[in-house]
Amino acid sequence: MDGRKKNNKAWFLVAPVVLVVAFTAIIPLMAVANYSLQDIQGADNRLFVGLDFFKKVATDPNIQEAFGRNLLLSAQILFIQIPLGIFLARLMPRSGWKASAALVVVAIPLIIPWNVIGTTWQIFTRSDIGLGGVLVNNFIDYNLSESTLDAWVTILVMDTWHWTPLVTLLVYAGLRSIPQAYYQAAAIDGASAMAVFRFVELPKLKRVLMIALLLRFMDSFMMYTEPFVVTGGGPGSSTQTLSILLTTIAIGQFDLGVAGAFSLMYFLFIQIFSFVFFTVLTLDERPGATKVSAKGKTAVKQNEKERKPSSSKVKGVLK
Amino acid sequence: MTTIMATSAAGKKTSRFRIDLRSWLFWLIMAVWALPVLWLVSMSFRDNADILSKFEIIPTKISMNGYTQFFGDPTWIGSYMNSVTYTLLNTVMSLVVALPAAYAFSRYTFSGDKHLFFWLLTNRMAPAAVFLLPFFQLYQSLDLFDTALGVALAHMLFNVPLAVWILEGFMSGVPKQLDEIAEIDGYKFGRFFLTIFIPMIRSGIGVTAFFLFMFSWVELLIARTITSTDAKPIAAQMTRTVSASGIDWSLLSAAGVMTIIPGIIVIWFVRNYIAKGFALGRV
């Protein structure tokens, strides 16, 4: 990113993207905002209601419950998938045809259409004809459509099956970028496997892990298709995610005002959360952080440079 | 000296043993991971009566019923081709607009560039459910409802930001001196970009194309909402296997297997770059 020229003509190059995204995102969002502020009864009969719909959404017990449920689901997903992804990536073969084969095998769940993921798991977990369902039923009584816990665990396992490969591939890419010399140096120092992971690999994985965390949070917080196909949000509303609830309100009940307000709040929450998350994780990479040291703390900067020969080398190459 | 060599040799031996064990563990986990998909494949080769009457792990009575039904029915083949069409259309359109933008982000700073970049990303974070209603109305009023072009356009919502993000990562890996030398040699920007720069990052473009294809191919909610019959995606067609006699498991699994195939084909072409692509080109 260093050494880029200031040139406002670059706007011409980004103009097509801005136009396309304006068409696909801004116009629809404006329509959503429009719904959320008016009570639309008919083409010529609309009433400005201000923030009424927002208040309604914020106090709706169903939406509150779905929000809490989705937050819990996302937390559990991150808690399981990030460590599991790192574990799998460290096991993956690093060279030769085995590495290529492993990459393809790991990536397969990611290229299956989401509803087919749902269908696959629906078939797999049927307690009469599904391999998984029958196997589990040998040990415990498993019934997806009756037990809340079973449904929840199934969604969790399915999502882990579906998305852990993404974390694995990201971490794998990060691991591959670590020079062999780092491992040799660690071996000379007699570092334990744990220490190699903690002090050699983890710092290098920071960036990819940040991407993995962000993507996994965002995607799990807007999960729709897979649970919709497998459980339909049930039993009751025990696996109803925010997106399923929103779709029900928008398309099923055609309640435009509530759906609009809900949409905007939902969208804003994901954005704010991601922004805070992103900012916290990249605090030390921000230009402001180096400016402080450039002004008065040259010694600190020097010290930092000595501690991080690799990063300054990379920057030098880029310059 | 000798001790060092001895320990390093010993280290090699144990590490080779350890790597072997690890590799076994990895393939074991992958075998378990593959079970749901293998189950889907095995179901697709059995007929309905057989599926419902007995439980067996390896099918004893192979039946191609699901596939015959799939290929014999023009609505199934048609919806499959619809999905392929809008997916390819989306891939091409997204690449065309994203390439110059990614170049701008990787080479220049300009007023508001950081905000613009983050704003683009926010569209990747937008829950599809938010856009359903306005999309429905917008595409209907523009006569794009139920057309492949409409779905391709709608999918650009999340694919264009992704393409810019990945391509920018790959482009930043190309030294800027290249641009400067080309300029000194008298290349006009357009010619430089098309004949030198794009060929330089073709692997990055390939990976990006794979991701665009993938994310458009797997999406159901938006595609289903803005189509009805003419451009109906295969994913939506699959939700209609429920009849009076229950779910047609055999046909459903056959269709499921068919939807996995294009992904496996394209993944094979970019297998060596997938990991880098997932890391958005900047590891």
Interface residues (C-beta under 8 A of the other chain):
Chain A: M1 G3 R4 K5 K6 N7 N8 K9 A10 W11 L13 V14 P16 V17 V18 V20 V21 F23 T24 A25 I27 P28 L29 A31 V32 Y35 L88 R90 L91 M92 P93 K98 S100 A102 L103 V104 V105 V106 A107 I108 P109 L110 I111 I112 P113 W114 N115 V116 T119 T120 W121 I123 F124 D128 I129 G130 L131 G132 V134 W161 L166 L169 L170 Y172 A173 G174 R176 S177 A187 R207 V208 I211 M218 F221 M222 Y224 T225 L242 S243 L246 T247 A250 I251 L256 A259 G260 S263 L264 Y266 F267 I270 Q271 S274 F275
Chain B: G11 R22 S23 L25 F26 I29 M30 W33 A34 L35 P36 V37 W39 L40 M43 I51 L52 F55 I57 V96 V97 A98 P100 A101 Y103 A104 F105 S106 R107 Y108 T109 F110 S111 D113 L116 F118 L120 T122 N123 R124 M125 A126 P127 A128 A129 V130 F131 L132 L133 P134 F135 Q137 L138 L153 A154 M156 L157 V160 P161 V164 S172 K176 M214 W217 V218 E219 L220 L221 T225 I234 A235 M238 T239 W249 L252 S253 G256 T259 I260 G263 I264 V266 I267 W268 R271 N272 I274 A275 K276 F278 A279 L280 R282 V283
